[in-house]
Amino acid sequence: MSEENSNAASDPRLGLLLDGIVRLAAGDLHTRIEISDARDEIDAVIMGTNLLAEDLQIVYEELEQRVADRTRQLHEAHREMQHMAMTDPLTGLHNRSAFSAALAESQGREPNGNQRPAILLMDMNGFKGVNDSLGHTIGDKVLVSVAARISSAVREEDMVARMGGDEFAILLQDVTAAKAASIGNRILAAMDGPMEIEGQYVRCGASMGLRMADPGKTAEELMMEADIAMYESKADGRGKLKVFDSDMLLARQLRNQLVGELKEAIAGSQLVLYYQPIIRLDTRGIEGVEALVRWNHPTRGMIMPDKFIPIAEETGMISDLGGWVLRTAVEQLQRWRSDPLTGRHDFNMRINVSAADLQRLEFVEDVREALTSAGLDPSLLVLELTESAVIQGNDLDRYTLNSLRRLGVEMEIDDFGTGYSSIDYLRRLPVHAVKVDRTLLSALGSDPAQPALLAAVLQLIRACGLGAVWEGIETAEQADFLLSIGCTSGQGYYFSRPLPEAQLTEQLKHHKTWPIQD
């Protein structure tokens, strides 16, 4: 080995170079190797190694910054997704998932003396009519306005959520029952005023249930019981706060039992029709009968319609129930008309039609088929519709009414005088008569102004080109007064209570006028 090679091999810089390369390879990118004054080939290698280390450090720092930025973006995206998963996109309120989680968390905490969490569950009244008449765009803006009104009526620590549709929930933290009710009533008061949406004034009432969060109850149980209280409020119909109690739960359980039994009743043979005559006030002859459904329950006995019709409407069974009434009633009318002993009476059949029927495209065809099957002229069928269903109806309702009119079926507005419609609007509806509610007649004899009012109501009805049937006639004096002011048709207990088919058939066979004189 030459002396030059020997000197190079023993150069301490080689050791420093090797050590530096090892540290760089181990990831210590801050490592730098000192350059000597020799400025020879070894120093050139050291300088190149240092430059490489600087480049690696710059690349590594840029990579670290990119990783940090990407990690931050992922965290922000995750937080945003969590927020979206817990937020109602329309109103910006919390959603059902967020509310359920918060309620479960609050139930896991120790009670604060006599204060505990509470649930307010609120459902809007008449919101479907807003969507149907004004469109879903307006409906969505109404929901946004409702959300703002609720939020303005609660405390900062309370949680407001939209549960879906037009249902809202409020979680109150650490309140007494009295305080919870106070906040609930404040929210209902905030809902009272009309909302101006794109030039339209919209008014929606609300039904509200309150459930105090008793210890030991699960979130699911509390929500179910708040829902029961809310539906008690909706059934009351006056926009009042209802506080849950155990009797409500029992009533709901009995109702659920009735739902299953009603399905069997409609499918089986437990339903029966009673018929109440409509009488001509001048001749006292029969001009029509109103078909009224009853439920002959195998263990509960005869159940009146006000106990099961609302259940049928809520559960969607009302169309099946109405279809049974329609077919049974027109078939019975045909039997009466075909029998020589009862056919001498020329009268029609009246049945009540639900708002749900007007929303079914098949309803007109169902009526046509029932009449064809029974061999009846359509003019012998009178459909009685509630004033609210007709006045608040949408385009589909009006299409159904006009189609029924073209079919030749007569239509009559029931319970006239209890709603808020204008006489002018009634004049433009495809109906031929109104049935005046019994409440207008009940004050006759006790209120000196009542005779003039009844005469004015009859005049207005006639001015619209409509006939009038007066409900609730209970005395001969009432019948005589109505005849004296020009009313020709009436119905009430003075003439006859609703009768089963067999009893009315016997009366038709043996009597020409009502009331029946024994």
WOBEL-V788867 format. One record per run of one state. SS is the DSSP state (helix for helix, strand for strand, loop for the rest). FROM is the first residue (numbers start at 1). LEN is the number of residues. If there is no record, write none. Layout:
# WOBEL-V788867
<<SS/FROM/LEN> <SS/FROM/LEN>>
This chain:
# WOBEL-V788867
<<loop/1/2> <helix/3/7> <loop/10/2> <helix/12/14> <loop/26/15> <helix/41/45> <loop/86/1> <strand/87/1> <loop/88/6> <strand/94/1> <loop/95/1> <helix/96/12> <loop/108/4> <strand/112/1> <loop/113/2> <strand/115/11> <loop/126/1> <helix/127/8> <loop/135/1> <helix/136/18> <loop/154/5> <strand/159/6> <loop/165/2> <strand/167/9> <loop/176/1> <helix/177/14> <loop/191/4> <strand/195/3> <loop/198/2> <strand/200/3> <loop/203/2> <strand/205/8> <loop/213/6> <helix/219/18> <loop/237/4> <strand/241/3> <loop/244/2> <helix/246/22> <loop/268/3> <strand/271/10> <loop/281/5> <strand/286/12> <loop/298/3> <strand/301/3> <loop/304/1> <helix/305/11> <loop/316/2> <helix/318/21> <loop/339/9> <strand/348/6> <loop/354/1> <helix/355/4> <loop/359/4> <helix/363/12> <loop/375/3> <helix/378/3> <strand/381/6> <helix/387/5> <loop/392/3> <helix/395/13> <loop/408/2> <strand/410/7> <loop/417/6> <helix/423/5> <loop/428/5> <strand/433/4> <loop/437/2> <helix/439/4> <loop/443/7> <helix/450/14> <loop/464/3> <strand/467/4> <loop/471/5> <helix/476/9> <loop/485/4> <strand/489/2> <loop/491/8> <strand/499/2> <helix/501/10> <loop/511/8>>
